[in-house]
Amino acid sequence: MSSESSPSTASSQSARALFVCLFAVQAGVIALSPVLAQVAADFDVSTSAAGQLRSISGLVAGLVAVSMGRVASRLGLRELLLVGLATLAGGSLLSAAAPSFAVLAVAQVAVGGGIALILSGALAAAAEWSAPERRAHVLSWTLLGQPFAWIVGMPIIGLLGGVSWRWGWIAVPFAAAVVALVAIALRPSDDRREPRVRTWRMLAEDRVVAGWALGELFAWSAWAGALVYAGALFVESYGVSTATAGVLLGLAAVAYLPGNMLARRHVEASARQLAAFVPPLAAAIVVVFGAWRPSVGVSGAVFAVLAFVVAARTIAGSALGLEVCAQRRVFAMRIRTAANQFGYLGGSAIGGIALAVGGYAAVGVAFGVMFVLSAVPHVLALRGAEVASAAPSRPGS
């Protein structure tokens, strides 16, 4: 009996540890959001200048994800996560203690590097550290760490901001990174290394991998861009306070949870189908969100539905990457991490252009187009599989 329950128990332990890892990642991402004005006032810089701190960590995270092949080939998943968590913890401490804006900017470099290592390692570990029949469950719980950090972390950081913005860094990303460090350190050493040979050539030589990577970039650009401009839409369209806009975004994070849990029941057998057919639905919803704004309640509800739908696409895209790069799962999640982080930059830029040209209706259309483009590689792959299965077999085969 114990032998039968052992794989399930080990998978559950992995899910808990990796959940905290992604909680720590998202805590590092959002730590400045509720207190940005305070940071700007403390260092006597403009709010827009303070806002570039998130761009620094995002850009660094994307670049580290792309270039960390040597590290991934030398460290096992456990060691990779330990290095990433220690880096994030150090960056959080330095952020809390920063005596100047320049030092705070340097701290965001450490935060970005830690984010890249943790995201790439944790999502690969969700597949490596789980029994095959529990893989979707572990991946689902791992991904839930990020919206939980948004739901729990935002109020804590905002509350502590009444005393000092510095305490938020200690109470949320630093504390979460330390808890995750302990949980990962208790695991046995992982000797599996990521091969370096022909890794990046997979994108040029394998159309399936390249199509998945392109789909992730489009999808993350669309969703990240929607997140960036949703708060401004609430404020500028309805005149609500930033606090109210924050609550509406928090409700969207709550809606993300059931979307994730519902999709995990089908992701093992239907990841490709979800990646192909869910984004067009997200596209329609984001177009409605930008163009149809009868009341703040309706817009909040539409955005919550969008988060619910995006959650299904997110777990499907992650599961598909782990499947198509089964021998190089850290590499696959490095691609995903880069798509995630560069998506914030691309989505912000495209959304800004659309907003200047045609207002929020144009923003919705722009992100809708990106969602549709993210589905194209998967639709083509499904079509190719149908054609191959329908083709008559050769005599003697």
Beta strands, then each sheet from edge to edge (+ up, - down):
end
